[in-house]
């Protein structure tokens, strides 16, 4: 299995991918990276104040679930460039059906966010940091108008 490191021993993402390489990646591949980037961002943000591992986990799951990601992408929409909106749209349109407990449109919106985060991680980490800093704390986000009540349990809320 390839290690993902180049001949110099560094990860290509640290140097930024070339645009032609990024265009070859599917929205699903970008969302795959974006999912990890977003979860790591949320995990780090939840570290203080210190708490038990179960409490960290509960807090992170609440923020990385599809509904929360969809709310984040809606809150960011006015801050996105035309190209970034295009990337979100590409990811949203390419999204497959997610978990049954999650509305399909919510899942598509969340996938759009993950696609954008993956793209920026690989191409423009500075812009990624700007957008992550723009994200609202979970309690400030408004649910979508069509959301009506909670579906599923705590673990069932993960987007995967």
VEXRO-136709 format. One record per residue: x, y, z of N, C-alpha, C in turn; residue in one letter. Coordinates in steps of 0.05 Angstrom, whole numbers, plus 5000, padded with zeros to 4 digits. Example, Ala and Ser with C-alpha at 12.3 -4.5 7.8 and 13.67 -1.06 7.14 Angstrom:
% VEXRO-136709
526448865156524649105156526449345156a;525749555142527349795143525850015157s;
***
This chain:
% VEXRO-136709
501749765000500050005000501850255000x;501350454982502950684982502650845007x;504850975015504851125040503651405037x;503351505012502351775009504451985011x;506951905016509152095018510652104991x;511752334985513252364960516152274966x;517952304946520752224949522152364971x;521352604978522652755000521452685027x;519452515027518252425053516152605064x;515052785047512952965057510352905043x;508252975055505552935044505053145022x;504053064999503553254977501653474986x;499753415004497753615012499153855026x;501453805039502854025052503854235032x;504354155008505354334987503054444970x;500754324972498454394955498454234930x;496154134922495853984898495754174874x;496554094851496254254827493254234819x;492354444807489554464799488754224780x;490554154762489953924744489653664760x;491153634781490853394797488153394813x;487453634823484953664838482553604820x;482753694795480453644776480053354770x;482153194774481952904769480552764792x;480452884815479252764839476252784838x;474852574845471952584846471052754870x;468552854869467452994892467452804917x;466952544913466952354935469752334948x;471852344932474552334942475152584958x;474352814948474753074963473153074989x;470652964988469052955012470252765032x;471552555023472852365041475052505057x;476552665043478652825057477353035075x;475353175064474053385079472753285105x;471653045104470452935128472552915151x;474952815144477052785163478053055173x;478253245155479153515162477253645181x;474653625175472653755192472553615220x;472653355220472553225246474953295263x;477353305251479653385266479353675276x;478353855260477954135268476054145293x;473853995291471953995313473153865338x;474653645335475953515358477753705373x;479353855357481254045369479754265383x;477654365370476154585382474754505408x;474254245412472854145435474654075459x;477254105455479154015475478954175501x;478354425500478254585524475454675529x;474554665553475954565577476154265577x;478154155591478553865592476053725603x;475553495591473153335600473753035595x;471852875603472152585599471952525569x;473152305561473152215533470252185522x;468552065538465752035530464452305524x;465052505540463952775536465152905510x;467752865506468852955480467352835457x;467152575459465852425437463052525431x;461452555452458652645450458652925436x;460353105445460453375434461353375405x;463353215398464253195370462053085352x;460852865361458752735344456552935339x;455753085358453653285355454353485333x;456853555331457753765311458453655284x;459153395282459953295256457653145242x;455353125255453052995243452153165219x;450753035200449953155175448353405179x;446553405198444853635203446453885210x;448453845227450254065236451954165213x;452953975197454554055174452954205153x;450454125149448754265130448154555141x;447754585167447454845178449955015175x;452254895178454755045174455055135146x;454554975126454855055098452855275092x;450555275103448655495099449655745111x;450855725135451855975148454356085133x;455755925119458156015104457556115077x;455156065066454656115038455256395029x;454756595046455256875038458256935038x;459956765049462856805051464356665029x;462856505013464156334993464556484966x;466756434953467256534926465456374907x;465256474882463756334862464956054857x;467556034857468855774853468255584876x;468355684901467655524924464755434924x;462955604915460155524913459855304892x;461355324871461355124850462254844861x;464354854878465354604890463254484909x;461954654924459854554942457654434925x;456854564904454754464886455554194874x;458054174865459053924854458853694874x;459653754899459553544920456653474926x;454953674928452153634934450853464913x;451453524888450153374866451253094863x;453653044872454852774869454252594893x;453052714914452552554939450652324933x;451352094944449651854943447751874967x;445851704967443951694989445351625015x;444951775035446251725061444551555079x;445051575105443551415124440551475122x;438851275127435951315125434851525144x;436151555166435051745186435552035178x;437252085158437952355149436452415123x;435152645123433852745099435852765076x;435152685052437052675030438252955024x;436653165025437653435020439653515041x;439153455066441053515087443653365082x;443553115075445952955070447453075046x;446053165025447453285002448853545010x;447553705027448853955036451353895052x;451153705070453453625086455753525069x;455153365048457153265030458453495014x;456853695008457853934994459954075011x;459354105037461254225056463854065057x;463553805060465953635062467553645036x;466253665013467653684988469353934987x;468154154995469554414996471954405015x;471554295039473654285058475954105048x;475353885035477353715024478953855002x;477453994985478754144963480654354974x;479654514993481354725004483754615020x;483354395033485654265048487854195028x;487154105005489054014985490154244968x;488654464967489454674948490154944961x;488855014983489155274995488655275025x;490555165040490155135069489555405083x;490655625073490055885085487155955083x;485955915060483155965056481455775073x;482355525075480955325092480855435121x;483055535131483055645158481255885161x;481056055141479256285141476356185144x;475655985128472855895129472255745155x;474155585165473655445190473255655213x;474755875211474456085232471756225230x;470556225206467956345201465656175211x;466155915215463955735224462855815251x;460255795253458855875277458955655298x;458955735323458655525344455955395340x;455755135346453354985341450855115352x;450955225376448555335388447555585373x;449155705356448355945341447055875314x;447255625306446255545280443255495281x;441855575260438955535259438455285243x;436555115252435854875237434554965210x;434654795190433354855165430354875169x;428955025152426055055156424554795154x;425554605138424154345135424654145157x;426654215175427254025197424954025217x;424153795224421953775244422553545263x;423853615284424453405304426953245299x;427853105319430252945318429652665309x;431252565291431052285283433452135293x;433051905303435351735311436451815337x;438451655346439751705371442351845368x;443851865389446352005390448351905369x;448951645369450951535350449851525322x;447251495320445951475294446251735278x;447051955291447152215278449652255262x;451552075263453952115248453452085218x;454752265203454552245174456852065165x;456351845152458451665143457751535117x;
***
